[in-house]
């Protein structure tokens, strides 16, 4: 049977394409994930954040609540029918005369209480924009802390891996010296204890890193195993002075304080509205049209003058003057109490933000000193390691001494990384309170 050369080339091309695709897939599977720069991580978190989505929905809901109250000044039009059989005098059906078709309109014309309710709703709507910005800062802080801690844990795991290798070597040396009759079993047990402690710290750090990757995965919307930090992309945290009045700056820039202040204004507007509803009159515009049918006996009971018509219309003002309404007065007192509570809550919120800012600002001195101590201890341990290496050249130290010195250096460096992160955590929290976090994380925006 003679083969078609075109079909042979097609099969060969398809096979080649399949082999290339398989090779690309294998290379992609074997290649490590590309690091995610910090700025990209923040942008992804803001776009994917459920917290931001909820805040945006709440803002939209507050806008619609405001629109709902304003719509009272727009005519509300309904059309219906009161079809029904009439025997004798034509009675009304639910307050309306039986009719083939009817149109009704109503709208508010003068209502001081409604005006205050609309004012309160508008304040609530505007306050939701502050909540959106506050949630934005919350997402940025969460992303920054998780990213920085994962980066710190990644470096820490590398150091602990070196420490584990040093501990294993020291343990092997102790085992050999025990067999040679130089060391005791207690020395071997101590080396085993050191190695076990290192394994425990590695397990703790690895567990924390796994949890952080999963958390960042939910924040960024990417698989957890694809998250790799880029240390060089982390912006430097600006220096924070102890002489600057940061508590006052935090109170002035805090979205939480501004929201509490807006709640006071909204509560006062509602209280004013409830009070006006108890004492001020209201005027509504209303109109009605109805097409009446003869089988409802209108021509028998309303035709004494011979002017019966099927088309009927009425319209005018609906005036209501409150004379005595104890229910509304009690409601006004409740609204006044709510306004007083909002004012007290505003004072508590303002004081709490000021206190938190001062506490964070003062804790920076202690954390900075602890970081410096940890750094100096690490540098001293490096000097001790160099001294042990020098003694090994002269035979005054052995391999176990070298491994113990290396182990101490790695341990001190891991402690230095921990102290550095704790300092950075506090600085970022303070930046959020003072309103400078977004400028740090997303400069120039």
N, C-alpha and C positions, 0 to 999 in steps of 0.2 A: 504494500500500500504506500503510495507516495504522500509524503508529509507536505503540508502547507508551510512555506518558509515564513510567511507573515505571522502565523499562529505560533510558530516556534520562537520567533523573536519576542512576541508578546509574553509567552510563558517565561522566557528568560528574563525579560525586564521586570515582570511581576515578582519572580524569585529574588532578583537583585534588590528590588525595593523592600521586600520582606526582610531580607538579611540586614539591610541598612537600618531599617526601623528597629529590628531586634537589637542591633549593636548600639544604637542611640539610646534605647530604653535601658540597656545594661549600664551604659556609661552614666546615664542620669541617675540610676539607682545607686551606683557605686560612688558617685561624686558627692562630696559633702555639701550640705545646704549653704547657700550664700548668706552672709551676715545681713541682718536688717538694720540699717542706720537708725539712730535714735529718732531723728526728725520724721522719718517714714513711719516708724512705730507709733508716734504720737498722732500723725495724720490718719493712720489706719484705725486707731482706737477711737478717734473722734467721729469717724464716718460709720463705724460699726457698733458704737456703744448703744446698748439698750437703755442705759440711764439717760443719755441725751435724747433718745427717741421718746421716752416717757415725758421728759420735761417739755419737749416740743408739742406733744399731744396735749399736755396740760395747758400750755399757752394757747393752743387753738381752741380748747374747750372754754377757757376764760374769755376769749374773744367772742365766742358764740353766746355766752351768758350775757355779755355786754350788749350784743346785737339784739338778743331776745327782749331785753328791757327797752331799748330804743324803739323797737318795732311797735310798742304800744302807741306811738304817735303816728303810725301809719295805719290807714283804714284796713280793718279786718273784714273781709267780705265772705259771706257764706250764702249758698243757694240751696234750697231744699223744697220740700213739698209736704203739705199737711192733708193728704188725701184721706177722706173718711166719710162714712155715711152719717147723715144727720136726721134725727127724728124730733120734731118739735123745734124748740129754740136752739140755734146753732151755738153750742158751747165751744170753748177753746180746747185745743190739744196741746198740753204742756206749755200753756201760756200764749199760744199762737192760734189765730182763727184758722179753721180748716180752709185750705186753698189748694188750687192746682199747682201753683209754683210761687215761691216767695224768695226775695233777696233781702239780706240784712247786712248793714255795715255799722261798725263801731270803731271809735278811736279816742284816745285821750287828748284833751285839749288844754286843760289846766290842772296840773297835779304836782304840787310842791314836794310831796313825799316821793313820788316816782322820780323826780329830778335828782333827789339825793341818792336814791337807789342806783340810778344810772351812774352817778359820780363814783359811788363805791365800787361798782362793777368795773368801771374804767380803771380805777386805781389797782384793783385786783389783776386786771389784764396786764397793765404796765408792769406790775410786780413780778409776773411770771417771766418776763424777759430777764430779770435779775436772777431768778431761779435757774433759767437756762444757762446763764453765764457762770453761776455757781457750780452747776453740775458739770460744765465744761472744765472748770478748774479742777474739780474732783477727779474727772477722767484723766486729765493731764498728770495730776499728782500720782494717781494710782499707777499709770503707765510708767512714769519716771521712776518711782520707787521700785516697782517690780523689775523694770529693765536694769536699773543700777544694781539691785540685789542679785539678780541672776548673773550679771557680769562679775560681781564680786565673788559669788559662789563658784563660778567657772574658774577664776584665778585661784581661789582657795582650794578647789579640788586638785588642781595641778600641783600645788605645793604639798597637799596632803598625800598625793600619790608618791612624790619624792620622799616625803617623810616615812611613808609605809615601806618604801624600798630600803631606806636607811635602817628602819627598825627591824626589818626582816634580816638584813645583813648583820646587824648587831646581835640578833638572836642566834643566827648561825654561828657567829664567832664565839658566843657564850657556850653554845652546845659543844663546839670543838674544844674549847678550853676546859669544859667539864670532863670530856673524855680523856683529856690529857692530864687531868687532876690538878689544874691550875685554879679554876673557879669552882664555887659551890653550887648546889642545886638552887639555893636562894637567889643567886645572881641570875641564873637561867630563868627562874620564875619572874624576876623583876623585868627582864628583857621581854618576856612573853606578855607581861602586863602592859608594858609600853606599847607593844605592837597591837594588843587588843584595844587599847584606848584610841590609837590612831584609826583602827578599823571602825570603831564606834563613831568617831568624828566624821569619817568619810561617809558612813551610812546616813548620819544626820544631815550632812551637807548635800548629799545626793538626793535624799528625800525632799529637802527644801527646794532644790533646783527643779525636781520633777513637778512639784506643786506649782512653782512659779511659772514653769513653761505651760502648764495646763491653764493657769490663770491668764497668762498673756495670750494663749491661744483663743480663749473666749473673748478677750479684749480686742484682739486684732482681726479675728476671723480667719486664722490660718492654722494649719496642723501644728500640733505641739512639737513634733520632731523636726520641724523645719525652722524653728526659732533659734537663731544664733545671734548673739550680741556683737556689736562693733564698739570696742572700748574707745577708739579714737573719735567716734561720732558724738560722744557725750559732751555737751558744752560745759565749760568751766563755771562753777557756781560763783557768783560775785561775792566779794568780801562784805561781811556784815559787821558794822561798827556797833560797839557797846554804848557809845555816846549818843547815837541817834535815837530820837523818841519814836521807836517803832510801834509801841502800843497805840499811840495817837494815830499813826499812819494806818495801822490795822483797822482801827475803829472807823476812820474816814473812808477806807477803801473796801471794807468787808461787805460782801454781797449779803451775808446773813443779817448784818445790822441794818442794811438798807431795806431788806425785805421786812424785817420787824417794824421799821419805821413806816413802811407803806401799809402794813396791817393796821397800825394805829390810825392812819388817815382814813382807811376804808371803814374801820369800825366806828369812827366818829361820824362819818357820812351816813352810815346805816342808822346810827342812833338818832341823828337829826331827822332822817326820813321817817322813822317810827314815831317820833314826837310830832312831826307835822301831820302825819296820817291821823293823829288823834284830835287835832284842833283845827286844821285848815280844810276848807271846802275843796271839792274837786268838780271839774266840769268835763263831761265827755260829749262827743258828737256822735249821734246815732241816726240811722234812717232805715226805713223798711218799705218794701213794695210787695204786694200780694195780688194775685189774680184769683178772684173768687168765682165759684160755680153756682148756678141757680139751684142745683139739686140739694145744696146745703140749706135751702129755705131762706137765704138772705133777702130774696125779693118779697117774701111774705112778711117778714118781721121788720125790715128796714126800707120799705118802699112806700111809706105813708105819703111822702111828698112826690112820688113818681120819679125820683132822681137816682135810682139804683144804677150803679156802674160796676163792671167787673174789675177794672183796673183801679187799684188803691195804693196810695203812697203817703208816708208820713216821715218827717225828719225834724231834728232840732237838737237842743242842748239838754243834757241830763245832768242836773245840778244836785249835788249831795253835800249837805252841811252837817258835820258831826256835832251832836249836842251832848250826848253822854255815851261813852264807850269805855267802860272799865277794863275790858279785855285788851283793847289797843293801848291804853295807858300802862297797864302792867307789861305789855310787850315792849313798850318804849323804855321802861325802867330796866328790863332785861338787856336791851341793846346798849343802854348806858353802862351797865355793869360790864358787858363784853368789851366796851371801849376802854374802861378803866383797867381791865385785865390785860388788854393789848399794850397799854402804856407801861404797866409794870413788867410785862414780858420783854418789852423793848429795853428797859433799863437793865434787866438781868442779862439779856443778850449782849448789850454793849459792854457791860462790866466783865462778862465772861470772855469775850474776845480780847479785851484789853489785858486781862489776867493771863490768858493763854499766850498772847504775844510776848508779854514780859517774861513768862516762865521759859518759853523757848529761847528768847534772846539771852537770858542769863545762863541757861544750860549750855549754851555754845562755849562758854569759857571752860567749863568742866570737861566737856567732850573734846574740845581742842587740846586741853592739857593731857587728857587720857590718850589721845592720838599721838601727841608728841612723845609721851612716855613709852608707848608701844613701839614707836619708830626707833627711839633710842635703844630700847631693849633689843630690838632686831639688829641694829647696827653693832651693838656690843657682842651679840651672839655671833655675828659675822667675823668680828675681830677674834673671838675665841676660836672659831673654826680655822682661821688663818694661823693662829698660834699652834693649834694641834697639828695642822699640816706641816708647819715648820719643825715641830718636835719629832714628827714621824721621819723626817729626813735624817735626824740624828739618832733615831732609835729610842727616844724617850717616850714615845707614844705608840700605841698599836692601832690596828684597824678598828677595834671596837670603840676606842676613844674617838676616832675620826667619825664613825657613824653616829655616836651619841652627840657629838658636837653638831653634825649636820642635822640630826633630828631636832636639836634645840633651836637651831637657826630657822628651820622650816616651821616649827611650832610658833616661834616669835613672829615670823612674817604673817602667818595665818591670823594671829591675834591683832597684828597691825591692820590687816585688811578689814577685820571686824570693826575695829575702832574707827577706821576711816569711813565706813559705810554708815555707822551710827551718827557720825558728825554730819554726813551728807543728808541723811534722812531728816534730821532736825532743821538743817538749813532750808531744805525744800518745803517743809511744813511751814516755816516762817515766811518764805517767799509767797506761799499761797495766802497766808493771812494778810500780808501787806499789799497784795494785788500785783506782785511782780512775777508770778510764776509763769504766766503765758509769755511774757516778754523774754523770759529766760529760755523756755522750751521752744518757742516759735519766734525767734527774733525777726524784726522787720515786718511783722504782720499787723 
